[in-house]
Amino acid sequence: MKLISAKFKNVRLLRDVFINFSRDSEKKLTVIRAENGTGKTTAMSGLIWGLYGSKVIEEKLYPVSLAEDGQREIDIEVQIEFETEEVISRKGRTAINSKVYRLIRKCTEYVSTDGKKFERSQDDVRLYENTEEGFKPVIQSEISSRIERALPETLKDIYFTDGDKALTFIESTATGSEKRLRVQKAIESLLSMKDLEALIANLKSVKLGFLRNIDKSDYGQKLIEVETKINDNDDWIRGSDIELKELLTEKTKSEDDLVKLKKAIEEQLKLGNKTALGNEVNTIKRQIESAQELKSNSIKSLCTLLNSQSLHINLIEKKLGKASRILVDMKARDNFPKQFIPVLNDILERGECLCGAALTNETNIGEEKRSYIVNVIEESREVDLLNNRASNLYFSSSMYSSEQLNGGWKTEYDAHTKNYFNSDSSLRSSMELLRKKQAMIDEINDELLIELRDQEKIVTEKLREITKSIVITQDEMQRLKENNSLLKKDAEVYSSKLNKKNTADGKHRLTEALTRVYENIFQEIKTTELNNVSAEMNRIFLSMIGAESGMNPNGVIRRAELSQDFDIKVYGPSDQPLNPDTELNGASRRAISLSFILALTKVSNVQAPNIIDTPLGMTSGLVKASLLENLVKEGSQVVMFLTFDEIKGVESLLDEYAGESVTLSFSGHYPRMLRNEPEEYGVTSICECNHRQFCNICERTDQTNLVSRRS
């Protein structure tokens, strides 16, 4: 099976997203560049729901943003196009035909008024086969079987992989028995032997039927009692084994829920403390007021300057300078201050000349002198006026500073203009910072944080109870298995002492022998598959960490294996065992986990896409590059959800292997991560930018020079 394309409508953050997948045999990698919280897990869940339906995906699919907008009936749709090879047998001959299908799955989710509950309608699933006449519908009764042939449901957890969840096979937080159970469950998912299991169960039932017809005299009664106990214990163990796997599935889901809750709490806390942000906003507002006041004052100063004497002086600066030089010369010649008229008027008023002679009209001499002085006054009036003006100009010009006379206005104008633009720039910066802080405050939801923490407590307590149930169930199963071993020895003794003429006992022994034969066959197949997975895991793991190629000749890791007890083991020099939980670094732990997953896909012999979320987390350098190369090399079609950090350092390899690339961007990441304001909030948008490109949709605030704008 190979994916061709997928379209998501109203699947959580993916309101309207279409993705093409690479089918190129050389460039078989599809890169979906996306940060955490963008919809990577949603895309994987959407694909799984599209293929297998609501029986495997029970949690809500509808976009929360639509429910918040008041929509209570939300239509959901996933459309998947894929191609698969099918073996056709005709007249004793077999041929492999390639077929293309279009799978469309729809449902409607009904959201309660308070938005806390929802109900989902029955899935509406349609499958269309591409023929020469176009896409033709496949009859409803065959849809499930055709999907199952393309990618068996039991293998979905192998081919759809979360890089972080893969660590559950070796994680230190799980008990040894839980890790073994997870590995065993994964191995058994490869074994499609339901018919053989049913045969063994039927043989045990037949054996019990023969047992009831045994003569109850002699040791017959004891044999019946022992075999009944063994059968009851077997039934309990089988039921508990199913319950144990369900508990493990429930625990895995609860662990996932807890991780999501912790991330959601972390995201809320990253937004900051609302009170602290409020204080920051108040500080910024004060800065804005200060910048506004400075800007206003700068404008006022500029207006005052435009009406100032300095401007007038600067406008006539050249002429004023020339006049000033003339006045200085006149002053040097004592042309002023000379004011005759006030002095002569004073003499006339007093009636006495400066020499002491009388200036009255009582004598002829006095009248003549008085008349002479009056004539002088009239003749000097025009000259005196000019001298007065020149004197005033001289003394008033001395009041002007040298700065005013030598371009001082320009200096003031430059200073006020600089203040204006600086205050305007500061105001703009503060306004932008205020907008960002307000956006952060708007994102903070104190009620949501309280609710998330309450949910965290509930899920944590639930995990404790599940873990407790797992331990109790495993202990009881182990006790009953040990008890059965002893009971079977007793049964052999009692059976050997029965009357040989008891025909029911002979039939009982025959079914017992057949049961053991088929149980041994079943166990042998399990062992063979386990050994195959172990060998593949070791080969891929050594290649990933460079041990096979000699990239790390002095490394502490020599080999890895999967034990018969379903333990993943790693060995160092001299075959010294290494604890994967504590003695491997993050990159090696991820490598051994993904190696196990890839080994399962190789042994399954199912050709299907490996869809991996965050495969390169916690890795760097040569190990990151080797991990990427091996994931591509081992898969028939590979889809990787990569964060920007994962891409760093492997750009050239992505150039080489990626046949299709897209970028997912969540509007809620603006303005902290996205540079440009989105057209719509609460949704994830898709663009065709590859790992070296950006556009208005995906451009980030921390954009590096390693990427270029896509035209």
C-alpha positions in Angstrom: 0.0 0.0 0.0 1.1 3.5 -0.8 -0.6 6.7 0.1 -1.4 9.1 -2.7 -3.1 12.0 -1.0 -5.2 12.8 2.1 -7.8 15.5 2.6 -9.0 16.6 6.1 -12.2 18.6 6.7 -13.0 19.7 10.3 -10.6 17.3 11.9 -9.6 19.3 15.0 -7.1 22.0 13.9 -7.3 20.7 10.3 -10.3 22.6 9.0 -9.4 22.3 5.3 -6.0 20.6 4.6 -4.9 18.6 1.6 -1.6 16.7 1.5 0.1 14.9 -1.4 2.4 12.1 -0.6 5.5 11.1 -2.5 5.4 7.8 -4.4 8.8 8.2 -6.1 10.9 5.1 -5.6 14.0 7.2 -5.3 12.6 10.2 -3.4 10.2 8.2 -1.3 10.1 10.6 1.7 7.3 13.1 2.4 8.3 15.8 4.8 5.5 17.6 6.7 7.3 20.5 8.5 5.3 21.4 11.6 5.9 22.7 15.1 4.4 21.1 18.2 0.8 22.1 18.6 0.2 22.5 14.9 -1.8 19.3 14.2 0.8 16.5 13.6 -1.0 14.1 15.9 -4.3 15.2 14.5 -3.2 14.3 11.0 -2.1 10.8 12.1 -5.3 10.3 14.0 -7.3 11.5 11.0 -5.6 9.0 8.8 -6.2 6.2 11.3 -9.8 7.2 11.6 -10.2 7.4 7.9 -8.9 3.9 7.4 -10.5 2.1 10.4 -13.2 4.3 11.7 -14.6 5.2 15.1 -13.9 1.8 16.6 -10.2 2.8 16.9 -10.6 6.6 17.4 -13.2 7.4 20.0 -12.0 10.9 21.2 -13.6 14.0 19.7 -12.6 15.0 16.2 -14.5 18.3 15.7 -12.6 21.7 15.8 -13.0 23.3 19.2 -13.0 26.8 17.5 -16.3 25.9 15.6 -17.9 24.8 18.9 -16.8 28.0 20.5 -18.5 29.9 17.6 -21.7 28.2 18.6 -21.9 25.3 16.0 -23.5 22.3 17.6 -23.6 19.9 14.6 -20.2 19.6 12.9 -19.6 17.5 9.8 -16.2 15.7 9.7 -14.7 14.1 6.6 -11.4 12.4 5.7 -10.6 11.4 2.2 -7.7 9.1 1.4 -6.4 8.0 -2.0 -4.1 5.0 -2.0 -2.7 2.4 -4.3 -2.1 -1.2 -3.5 -1.0 -4.4 -5.2 -3.4 -7.3 -5.2 -2.7 -10.9 -6.3 -5.2 -12.1 -8.9 -5.5 -15.8 -9.6 -7.1 -16.9 -12.9 -7.0 -20.4 -14.4 -4.1 -21.5 -12.3 -2.1 -18.4 -13.0 -1.4 -15.6 -10.6 -0.7 -12.0 -11.4 -0.1 -8.8 -9.4 -2.3 -5.9 -10.3 -1.9 -2.4 -9.0 -5.1 -0.7 -8.0 -6.0 2.8 -6.9 -8.7 3.5 -4.3 -10.4 6.6 -2.9 -11.7 6.1 0.6 -14.1 8.7 2.0 -15.3 8.5 5.7 -17.7 11.0 7.1 -19.5 11.5 10.4 -21.3 14.3 12.3 -20.4 15.2 15.9 -23.1 16.8 18.1 -21.6 19.1 20.7 -23.5 19.8 24.0 -24.5 23.3 24.9 -21.6 23.7 27.5 -19.2 22.2 24.9 -17.9 19.5 27.4 -19.7 16.5 25.8 -20.3 15.2 22.3 -22.0 12.4 20.5 -20.9 11.0 17.1 -23.1 9.7 14.4 -22.4 6.4 12.7 -19.6 6.5 10.2 -20.5 6.8 6.6 -17.8 5.1 4.7 -17.4 4.8 0.9 -14.7 3.2 -1.1 -14.2 3.8 -4.8 -11.9 1.9 -7.2 -10.2 3.7 -10.1 -11.2 1.9 -13.3 -10.9 2.8 -17.0 -14.3 4.4 -16.7 -13.3 6.4 -13.6 -13.9 5.8 -9.9 -16.5 3.1 -9.3 -18.0 2.4 -5.9 -17.0 -0.8 -4.1 -19.9 -2.7 -2.6 -20.3 -2.0 1.1 -19.7 -5.6 2.3 -16.2 -5.6 0.7 -14.9 -2.3 2.0 -13.4 -3.5 5.3 -11.8 -6.6 3.7 -10.1 -4.5 1.0 -8.7 -2.0 3.6 -7.6 -4.9 5.8 -5.7 -6.5 2.8 -4.0 -3.1 2.2 -3.0 -2.5 5.8 -4.2 -4.9 8.5 -5.7 -3.1 11.5 -3.5 -5.1 13.9 -0.5 -3.4 12.3 -1.7 0.2 12.6 0.4 0.9 15.7 3.5 -0.3 13.9 3.1 1.7 10.7 1.7 4.8 12.5 4.5 5.7 14.9 5.0 8.5 17.4 8.8 8.9 17.9 8.2 9.7 21.6 5.7 6.9 22.2 8.1 4.4 20.7 10.2 4.9 23.8 7.6 3.1 25.8 9.2 -0.2 24.9 12.3 0.7 26.9 11.1 3.7 29.1 12.2 3.7 32.7 8.8 4.9 33.9 7.3 1.5 33.1 7.9 -1.7 35.0 9.8 -4.6 33.4 6.7 -6.6 33.0 4.8 -3.8 31.3 7.7 -3.3 28.8 7.7 -7.0 28.1 3.9 -7.0 27.7 4.2 -4.1 25.2 6.9 -5.9 23.2 4.9 -9.2 23.3 1.7 -7.4 22.1 3.7 -5.8 19.2 5.1 -9.2 18.2 1.8 -10.9 18.4 0.3 -8.2 16.1 2.5 -9.8 13.4 1.0 -13.2 13.9 -2.3 -13.6 12.0 -3.0 -17.1 13.4 -6.5 -16.8 14.7 -7.5 -20.1 13.1 -4.7 -21.9 15.0 -5.6 -20.2 18.3 -9.3 -21.2 17.7 -8.2 -24.8 17.0 -6.3 -25.0 20.2 -9.2 -23.6 22.2 -11.6 -26.2 20.5 -9.2 -29.1 21.3 -9.2 -28.0 25.0 -13.0 -27.9 24.9 -13.2 -31.4 23.4 -10.7 -32.7 25.9 -12.8 -31.4 28.7 -15.9 -33.1 27.1 -14.1 -36.5 27.0 -13.0 -35.9 30.6 -16.6 -35.7 31.8 -17.2 -39.3 30.4 -14.3 -40.9 32.2 -15.2 -43.5 34.8 -15.2 -41.6 38.1 -14.1 -44.7 40.1 -10.4 -45.2 40.9 -8.4 -42.1 40.0 -11.0 -40.8 37.5 -12.6 -38.4 39.9 -9.3 -36.9 40.9 -8.3 -36.5 37.3 -11.6 -34.7 36.6 -11.1 -32.4 39.5 -7.5 -31.6 38.5 -8.3 -31.1 34.8 -11.2 -28.9 35.7 -9.0 -26.7 37.9 -6.4 -26.5 35.1 -9.2 -25.6 32.6 -10.6 -23.0 34.9 -7.2 -21.5 35.5 -6.6 -21.5 31.8 -9.8 -19.7 31.2 -9.0 -17.2 33.9 -5.5 -16.6 32.5 -6.9 -16.1 29.0 -9.4 -13.7 30.2 -6.9 -11.9 32.4 -4.5 -11.8 29.4 -7.1 -10.0 27.4 -7.9 -7.7 30.4 -4.2 -7.1 30.8 -3.7 -6.0 27.2 -6.8 -3.8 27.6 -5.3 -2.3 30.8 -2.0 -1.7 29.0 -3.9 0.0 26.1 -5.8 2.1 28.7 -2.6 3.0 30.5 -0.9 4.0 27.2 -3.9 6.2 26.4 -3.9 7.7 29.9 -0.2 8.3 29.6 -0.8 10.1 26.3 -3.6 12.1 27.9 -1.3 13.0 30.8 1.5 14.1 28.4 -1.1 16.3 26.5 -2.4 17.8 29.7 1.2 18.6 30.9 2.0 20.2 27.5 -1.3 22.2 27.7 -0.5 23.3 31.2 3.1 24.2 30.1 1.8 26.1 27.2 -0.5 28.1 29.4 2.3 28.7 31.9 4.6 29.8 29.0 2.1 32.5 28.2 3.0 34.0 31.6 1.4 35.0 34.8 -1.6 37.1 34.2 -0.9 39.5 37.1 2.8 39.8 36.1 1.8 40.5 32.5 -0.7 43.0 33.7 2.1 44.8 35.6 4.2 44.7 32.4 1.3 46.2 30.4 0.9 49.0 32.9 4.6 49.8 32.7 4.4 49.8 28.9 1.4 52.1 29.0 3.4 54.5 31.1 6.2 54.3 28.6 3.6 55.0 25.9 2.3 58.1 27.8 5.8 59.3 28.3 6.6 58.8 24.6 3.4 60.6 23.6 4.2 63.5 25.9 7.7 63.8 24.5 6.3 63.6 21.0 3.7 66.3 21.7 6.3 68.5 23.4 8.6 68.1 20.4 5.7 69.2 18.1 5.0 72.2 20.3 8.7 73.2 20.3 8.8 72.9 16.6 5.7 75.1 16.3 7.2 77.7 18.7 10.5 77.6 16.8 8.6 78.4 13.6 7.2 81.5 15.2 10.4 82.5 17.0 12.8 85.4 16.5 15.5 82.9 15.8 13.8 81.9 12.5 13.4 85.6 11.5 17.0 86.3 12.3 18.1 83.2 10.3 15.9 84.2 7.3 17.7 87.7 7.1 21.0 86.4 8.4 23.1 87.8 5.6 21.6 91.3 5.5 21.6 91.5 9.3 25.2 90.7 9.4 26.1 93.4 6.9 24.0 96.0 8.9 25.6 94.9 12.1 29.0 95.6 10.7 27.9 99.2 9.6 26.5 99.9 13.0 29.7 98.8 14.7 31.6 101.2 12.4 29.2 104.0 13.3 29.6 103.4 17.0 33.4 103.5 16.6 33.1 106.9 15.0 30.9 108.1 17.9 27.9 108.7 15.6 25.7 107.5 18.5 24.4 107.6 20.9 23.8 111.3 20.0 20.5 112.8 20.9 20.5 116.7 20.6 16.9 117.4 20.8 16.2 116.1 24.4 19.2 118.1 25.7 18.2 121.3 23.9 14.6 121.0 25.0 15.8 120.6 28.5 17.8 123.9 28.2 14.8 125.7 26.8 12.6 124.4 29.6 15.1 125.5 32.3 15.6 128.9 30.6 19.3 128.8 31.1 22.1 127.9 28.8 24.9 125.5 29.7 27.2 128.5 29.9 24.9 130.2 32.5 23.4 132.8 30.2 19.6 133.5 30.5 17.4 132.2 27.7 14.3 134.2 28.5 12.3 136.5 26.3 12.9 139.4 28.7 16.1 140.5 27.0 16.9 140.7 23.3 20.0 138.6 23.7 18.1 135.9 25.5 15.3 135.9 22.9 17.8 135.6 20.1 19.6 132.7 21.7 16.3 131.0 22.4 15.2 131.4 18.8 18.5 130.0 17.6 18.2 126.9 19.8 14.6 126.3 18.5 15.9 126.5 14.9 18.7 124.1 15.7 16.1 121.7 17.2 14.0 121.8 14.1 17.0 121.3 11.8 18.4 118.4 13.9 15.1 116.6 14.3 15.7 114.3 11.1 19.3 113.6 11.9 18.5 112.9 15.5 15.8 110.4 14.4 18.3 108.5 12.3 20.8 108.4 15.1 18.1 107.2 17.4 17.2 104.4 15.1 20.8 103.4 14.5 21.4 103.5 18.2 18.4 101.3 18.9 19.5 98.9 16.2 23.0 98.7 17.5 22.0 98.1 21.1 19.2 95.7 20.2 21.5 93.7 17.9 23.9 93.2 20.7 21.2 91.2 22.5 21.3 88.5 19.8 23.6 85.6 20.7 26.3 84.4 18.4 24.4 81.1 17.9 21.4 83.1 16.7 23.5 85.0 14.3 25.3 81.9 13.1 22.6 79.3 12.3 21.4 78.7 15.9 17.8 78.1 14.6 19.0 75.1 12.6 20.6 73.5 15.6 17.4 73.9 17.6 15.3 72.6 14.7 17.6 69.5 14.4 17.4 68.8 18.1 13.6 69.1 18.3 13.2 67.0 15.1 15.4 64.3 16.5 13.4 64.3 19.7 10.2 64.0 17.6 11.4 61.0 15.6 13.0 59.3 18.6 9.8 59.6 20.6 7.7 58.5 17.6 9.9 55.4 17.2 9.7 54.6 20.9 6.0 55.1 20.8 5.6 52.6 17.9 7.8 50.0 19.6 5.9 50.4 22.8 2.6 50.1 21.0 3.7 46.9 19.2 5.0 45.4 22.5 1.7 46.3 24.2 -0.2 44.6 21.4 1.9 41.4 21.9 1.5 41.5 25.7 -2.3 42.0 25.3 -2.4 39.0 22.9 -0.6 36.9 25.5 -3.0 38.0 28.2 -5.9 37.2 25.9 -4.5 33.7 25.4 -4.2 33.1 29.1 -7.3 31.4 30.5 -7.1 31.0 34.2 -10.2 28.9 34.3 -8.7 26.6 31.6 -5.5 26.3 33.7 -7.5 25.3 36.8 -9.5 22.8 34.7 -6.3 21.3 33.2 -4.7 20.9 36.6 -7.8 19.2 37.9 -7.8 16.8 34.9 -4.1 16.2 35.5 -4.9 15.0 39.1 -7.7 12.8 37.8 -5.6 11.2 35.1 -2.6 10.7 37.4 -4.8 9.0 40.0 -6.3 6.9 37.2 -2.8 5.8 36.1 -2.0 4.8 39.6 -5.1 2.6 39.8 -4.4 1.1 36.3 -0.8 0.3 37.3 -1.9 -1.3 40.5 -4.4 -3.4 38.6 -1.7 -4.5 36.1 0.6 -5.6 38.9 -2.1 -7.5 40.7 -3.3 -9.2 37.5 0.2 -10.2 36.5 1.0 -11.6 39.9 -2.2 -13.6 39.9 -1.6 -14.9 36.4 1.9 -16.0 37.3 0.6 -17.7 40.4 -2.0 -19.6 38.4 0.5 -20.6 35.7 2.8 -22.0 38.4 -0.2 -23.8 40.0 -1.1 -25.3 36.6 2.4 -26.6 36.2 2.0 -28.6 39.4 -1.6 -29.6 38.6 -0.5 -31.0 35.1 2.0 -33.2 36.9 -0.8 -34.5 39.1 -3.0 -35.0 36.0 -0.3 -37.1 34.4 0.0 -39.3 37.5 -3.7 -39.8 37.8 -4.1 -40.5 34.1 -1.4 -43.1 34.1 -3.2 -45.0 36.9 -6.6 -45.1 35.2 -8.1 -48.4 34.1 -6.7 -49.0 30.5 -10.2 -50.2 29.4 -11.5 -46.7 30.0 -12.0 -45.6 26.3 -12.9 -42.0 27.3 -9.5 -41.7 28.9 -7.8 -42.7 25.6 -9.7 -40.1 23.7 -8.8 -37.6 26.5 -5.1 -38.5 26.1 -5.3 -38.1 22.3 -6.8 -34.6 22.5 -4.3 -33.7 25.2 -1.4 -34.8 22.8 -2.9 -32.9 19.9 -3.4 -29.8 22.0 0.3 -30.0 23.0 1.4 -30.4 19.4 -0.5 -27.4 18.2 0.6 -25.3 21.3 4.2 -26.2 20.5 3.6 -25.2 16.8 2.1 -21.9 17.9 5.0 -21.3 20.3 7.6 -22.3 17.7 6.1 -19.8 15.2 6.2 -17.1 18.0 9.8 -17.9 18.7 10.7 -17.9 15.0 9.1 -14.5 14.5 10.7 -13.2 17.6 14.1 -14.3 16.4 13.5 -12.7 13.0 12.5 -9.4 14.6 15.5 -9.6 17.0 17.9 -10.0 14.0 16.4 -7.2 12.0 16.3 -4.9 15.0 20.0 -5.5 15.7 21.0 -4.9 12.1 19.0 -1.7 11.8 20.1 -0.4 15.2 23.8 -0.9 14.6 23.4 0.8 11.2 21.6 3.8 12.8 24.2 4.4 15.5 27.1 3.9 13.0 28.5 0.8 14.7 28.0 -1.4 11.6 29.9 1.1 9.4 32.6 1.7 11.8 31.5 5.3 12.3 31.9 4.9 16.0 34.6 2.2 16.5 35.2 3.1 20.1 31.5 3.1 21.1 30.2 1.2 24.0 27.4 -0.5 22.0 28.1 -3.8 20.3 24.8 -5.4 19.6 21.1 -5.6 20.6 18.6 -8.4 20.9 15.1 -9.3 21.7 15.1 -12.0 24.4 12.7 -14.9 24.6 11.1 -13.1 27.5 10.3 -10.1 25.2 13.0 -7.9 26.8 14.9 -5.5 24.5 18.5 -5.9 25.5 21.7 -4.0 24.5 25.2 -5.2 25.0 28.6 -3.5 25.2 32.2 -4.7 25.0 32.7 -8.2 26.2 29.0 -8.8 26.0 28.4 -6.7 29.0 24.6 -5.9 29.3 23.6 -2.2 29.2 20.4 -0.9 30.7 18.5 0.8 27.8 16.7 3.0 30.4 19.8 4.5 32.0 22.9 3.6 30.1 21.9 4.8 26.6 21.8 8.4 25.6 18.7 10.0 24.2 19.7 9.4 20.6 20.5 5.7 21.1 17.3 5.2 23.0 15.3 6.6 20.2 17.4 4.6 17.7 16.7 1.2 19.5 13.0 2.0 19.8 12.6 2.9 16.1 14.8 -0.1 15.1 12.3 -2.3 16.9 9.4 -0.7 15.1 11.1 -0.9 11.7 12.1 -4.5 12.3 8.4 -5.3 12.9 7.5 -3.7 9.6 10.2 -5.7 7.8 9.2 -9.0 9.3 5.5 -8.4 8.7 6.1 -8.5 4.9 3.4 -5.8 4.5 4.3 -3.1 2.1 2.8 0.1 3.7 3.9 3.6 4.5 5.8 4.3 7.7 4.2 7.4 9.1 6.4 8.8 11.9 5.9 11.8 14.1 9.1 13.4 15.6 11.5 10.7 14.6 14.6 12.8 15.1 13.9 14.3 18.5 16.8 14.2 21.0 19.3 13.5 18.2 22.0 15.5 16.6 25.0 15.2 14.3 26.0 11.9 12.7 23.4 9.9 14.6 20.6 12.2 13.5 21.7 11.9 9.8 22.2 8.1 10.1 18.7 7.8 11.7 17.1 9.7 8.9 19.0 7.7 6.2 18.0 4.4 7.7 14.4 5.3 8.2 14.2 6.2 4.5 16.2 3.2 3.3 14.2 0.6 5.3 10.7 1.9 4.3 8.8 1.5 1.1 7.2 4.9 1.6 8.1 7.2 4.5 6.1 10.2 5.9 7.8 12.3 8.5 6.4 15.0 10.7 9.5 17.1 11.5 9.9 20.2 13.7 12.1 23.0 12.7 14.7 21.9 15.2 14.7 18.3 13.8 15.4 19.7 10.4 18.5 21.6 11.4 21.6 19.8 10.3 19.9 17.4 7.8 18.8 19.8 5.2 21.1 18.3 2.5 19.7 14.8 3.2 16.1 16.1 2.9 17.1 17.7 -0.4 18.2 14.2 -1.5 15.3 12.1 -0.2 12.2 14.3 -0.1 9.9 13.9 -3.0 7.1 16.0 -1.4 7.2 18.7 1.2 4.6 20.9 2.9 4.5 23.1 6.0 1.7 23.3 8.6 1.2 26.5 10.6 -1.2 27.1 13.5 -2.7 30.6 13.7 -2.6 30.4 17.5 1.2 30.7 17.3 1.0 34.3 16.2 2.6 36.6 17.3 5.1 34.5 19.4 6.2 32.2 16.7 4.6 33.4 13.4 5.6 36.8 12.0 2.5 37.6 10.0 -1.0 37.9 11.3 -3.2 35.0 10.0 -6.4 35.6 8.1 -8.3 33.2 10.4 -7.7 32.1 14.0 -8.1 28.7 15.5 -7.0 26.8 12.4 -4.0 25.2 10.9 -3.0 26.4 7.4 -0.9 24.5 4.9 1.6 25.9 2.3 3.9 24.3 -0.2 7.1 25.5 1.5 9.8 22.9 1.9 12.4 22.7 4.6 14.4 25.6 2.9 11.5 28.0 2.2 9.1 30.3 3.9 6.1 32.4 2.8 3.6 34.9 4.4 1.8 31.9 6.0 4.7 30.1 7.6 7.3 32.9 8.1 8.6 32.7 11.7 9.9 35.3 14.1 13.1 33.4 14.5 13.6 33.0 10.7 17.2 32.0 9.8 19.3 32.8 6.7 19.1 29.1 5.8 15.7 29.5 4.3 14.5 31.7 1.4 11.2 33.3 0.6 9.1 31.2 -1.8 7.9 33.2 -4.7 
